[in-house]
Amino acid sequence: MTAFVGRKAILSQGSPLVAIASLRTKTMTMANEPVDITSDDDAGFRALLSDPGTKTLDMSVEGVAKDVASFTALLTLATSGTDILDAFSMLFPGIGTIAGDFVLTSFEVGAPYNEAATFSCSLQSAGAFTFTPAA
C-alpha cells in the first residue's frame, strides 16, 4: 500500500515549475464525460461509448498567505485579465505527477482582523494533461 501524508503533495506553477508554498489542502477531481449512444436496439438499457466525450481535471487549493512569492504569482495570474492560463503540476509522493495547462477560474483571499490571511483558488484543465507514475 502506498500511503502518504497530504502535506507532502506538491502543487507547482509556471515554466519552469515552481512549488506553491504555504498550502494546507489540495484537491483534485477527474471526470470522463460519457457519450450516450443509446438507441432502440438497446432494449431500453443505456449504452455508452467506451471513449469519453470530454476529459476534465479540476484542482483546488487552500493555503496561508505567508509566502509572498507564491501568493503573488497566483494573484498576478488571477488579475491579469487576458491570460489566465499557466502550466501546473500536482505531485503525489510515491504515486506520480499530473501535469498540464490550467485556467485559474477563481481566487479568493480571506483576511480576518486577528487571524492569518488565507487564500484559495480553483483550476480547470485546458487541453491534454498527463500522468507520470513515480519511478
N, C-alpha and C positions, 0 to 999 in steps of 0.2 A: 504494500500500500504506500502511495506517495502522499504524504500529508505535509502541509506547510503552514506556517503562521501567516495570517493575512497581511501583516505589516511588511512582509518580505516580497509581496507582489509589487512590481515597479511599473509605473506609467512614465513613458518618456515622450518628449515632443521635439519636433524640428528636424533639421538636416544640417549638421549631424544631430542624432538623437541625444537629448539631454534629459536626465531624470527630473521629474517634477517632485520637489521636496515638500515636506510638511503635510503629506496626505494622511488621512485617517481611514477612509473607506474607499474601496474601489469595487465597482460593479460592472459586469459585462453581460449583455444579453444578445444571443444569436438567434436569428429566425430564418427559416426556409419557407417562403410562402408557396403553398402547393398550387398546382394548376389543375383545376377541376375539368375532367374530360368525360363526365357522366353523360350518358345518352340512354335512349330507350332500351338499347341492347344490354344494359347492366342490371336489368330486372329490379330496379328500384334501389340498388345499392350505389353508394357514391364510388366513383372511380377517380383516382388521382394519378397524374403523370409522375413518373419516378424522378424526373428532373425538376428542381424548384423553379418557380417563375421569377422570384426576386429573393436574393440572399441579402440579409442585413445584419449589421453588427452595431449595437449601441453600447456606449460606455458612459458611466457617470462616476464622478469622484467628489469627495468632500475632504477638506483639509483646514489647517490653521494657517492664517496669513502671516507666518513668521519668516518665511524665506522670500525675500524681496524679489530675487531674480525669477523664481518660478511663478510667483503671483503676478508679476509684471508681464511675463511672457503670455500668460493666459488672458490677462486683462487687455493687453495690446491686440491679441487676436480677436477678442470679443468686440472691441471698439473700432476695429479697422474699417468696418462698413462696406468694404469692397472685396476683401479676400479673407474669408473666414475658414479656409481650408488649410490644413497642415498635416504633416506626417506624424503619426503617433504609433506607439507600440506598448503592449502590456506583457510583461514578463511574469510568468508563473514559475517559481523555483522548482526544479526537478521535473517540470511538465513541458514547458516550451514557451514560445513567444508568438503573439498575434500582432501583426503589423499591417498598416495600410494608410491611406489618406482618409482623414475625418474632417467633418464640418463641426465647428463649435456652435451648437444650437441654443445653448443658454449658459449664462454665467451669473452667479448670484453671490453677493457679498453681504455678510451679516456682521454688524459692528455694535454689539450691545455696549451700553455705557461702562460697565465694570467687569467685562469678560474679554477673553481673547477674540479678536476678529477672525471670522471663518469665511470660507468660500466654498462654492460647489459649482460644478459645470457638467454639461451633458454633451456628448459627442455622438455623431452618426456617421457610419461609413459612407464614403463617396467613391465608388469603384470597387475593384477587387481588393480583397485582403488575404493575407497568407497566415498559415500556422506552421511554425518550425519547431518540431519536437526537440526537447533537450537532448544533448549528446550523452 
